[in-house]
Amino acid sequence: MIDAPIEWAIVIVVILVLFGSTKKIPEFARNLGRATGEFKRGQVELENELRKSMSPDASSVKPSNINYSEAAKNLGIETSGKSEEQLKTEIKEKLSNNQ
């Protein structure tokens, strides 16, 4: 994330140079906000699906259909050298911490 005021100034200058006009900046900000919202909705949807699949009463979801490695990567969990059980445990911990 951008924390320092000088970094914000640099970002603003770059945006002005790239877009060339102050009229396009609000449109860019709206589009950026929409994209961020879509990303967050997708993340929440993925987390909900994983919660459903890992709950004991999830009889309709077969564990073999879930790619735990991909799900772990999407949640920012390191996957190299870990078994499926380790990934399941880490995914479950990550999801319970996000509640």
C-alpha positions as CSV (number, residue, x, y, z in Angstrom):
1,M,0.0,0.0,0.0
2,I,1.0,3.6,-0.5
3,D,1.6,5.2,2.9
4,A,3.9,8.2,2.4
5,P,2.5,11.5,1.1
6,I,5.3,11.8,-1.5
7,E,4.3,8.4,-2.9
8,W,0.7,9.7,-3.3
9,A,2.0,12.8,-5.1
10,I,4.0,10.6,-7.5
11,V,0.9,8.4,-8.2
12,I,-1.2,11.4,-8.8
13,V,1.4,12.9,-11.2
14,V,1.6,9.6,-13.1
15,I,-2.1,9.4,-13.4
16,L,-2.3,13.0,-14.7
17,V,0.4,12.3,-17.2
18,L,-1.2,9.1,-18.4
19,F,-4.7,10.4,-18.8
20,G,-3.8,14.0,-19.7
21,S,-6.9,15.5,-18.3
22,T,-8.7,16.0,-15.0
23,K,-12.0,15.0,-16.7
24,K,-10.9,11.4,-17.1
25,I,-9.7,10.9,-13.5
26,P,-13.2,10.5,-11.9
27,E,-14.1,7.9,-14.6
28,F,-10.8,6.1,-13.9
29,A,-11.5,6.1,-10.1
30,R,-15.1,4.8,-10.7
31,N,-13.8,1.9,-12.8
32,L,-11.1,1.2,-10.3
33,G,-13.7,1.1,-7.5
34,R,-15.9,-1.3,-9.6
35,A,-13.0,-3.6,-10.3
36,T,-12.0,-3.7,-6.6
37,G,-15.6,-4.5,-5.7
38,E,-15.8,-7.3,-8.2
39,F,-12.6,-8.7,-6.9
40,K,-13.8,-8.6,-3.3
41,R,-17.1,-10.2,-4.3
42,G,-15.3,-13.0,-6.1
43,Q,-13.0,-13.5,-3.0
44,V,-16.0,-13.7,-0.7
45,E,-17.8,-16.1,-3.0
46,L,-14.7,-18.4,-3.1
47,E,-14.4,-18.3,0.7
48,N,-18.1,-19.2,1.1
49,E,-17.7,-22.1,-1.3
50,L,-14.7,-23.3,0.6
51,R,-16.6,-23.0,3.9
52,K,-19.5,-25.0,2.5
53,S,-17.2,-27.7,1.2
54,M,-15.3,-28.1,4.4
55,S,-18.3,-28.2,6.7
56,P,-19.3,-31.6,8.0
57,D,-22.8,-31.3,6.6
58,A,-21.6,-30.7,3.0
59,S,-22.8,-34.0,1.7
60,S,-23.5,-32.6,-1.8
61,V,-19.9,-31.4,-2.4
62,K,-17.3,-34.1,-3.0
63,P,-13.9,-33.3,-1.7
64,S,-12.2,-34.8,-4.8
65,N,-13.7,-32.0,-6.9
66,I,-11.9,-29.3,-5.0
67,N,-8.4,-28.1,-6.0
68,Y,-7.1,-27.3,-2.6
69,S,-3.8,-26.1,-4.0
70,E,-5.5,-23.5,-6.2
71,A,-7.8,-22.4,-3.4
72,A,-4.9,-22.0,-1.0
73,K,-3.0,-19.9,-3.6
74,N,-6.1,-17.7,-4.0
75,L,-6.2,-17.1,-0.3
76,G,-2.5,-16.2,-0.2
77,I,-1.3,-19.4,1.4
78,E,2.1,-20.9,0.4
79,T,1.5,-24.4,-1.1
80,S,4.9,-25.8,-2.0
81,G,5.7,-29.0,-0.2
82,K,2.4,-29.3,1.6
83,S,0.0,-32.2,1.6
84,E,-3.7,-31.9,0.8
85,E,-4.5,-32.3,4.5
86,Q,-2.1,-29.5,5.5
87,L,-3.6,-27.3,2.9
88,K,-7.1,-28.1,4.1
89,T,-6.1,-27.2,7.7
90,E,-4.5,-23.9,6.6
91,I,-7.5,-23.0,4.5
92,K,-9.8,-23.7,7.3
93,E,-7.7,-21.6,9.7
94,K,-7.5,-18.7,7.3
95,L,-11.3,-18.7,6.7
96,S,-12.0,-18.9,10.4
97,N,-9.7,-15.9,11.0
98,N,-11.5,-13.9,8.4
99,Q,-14.9,-14.3,10.0
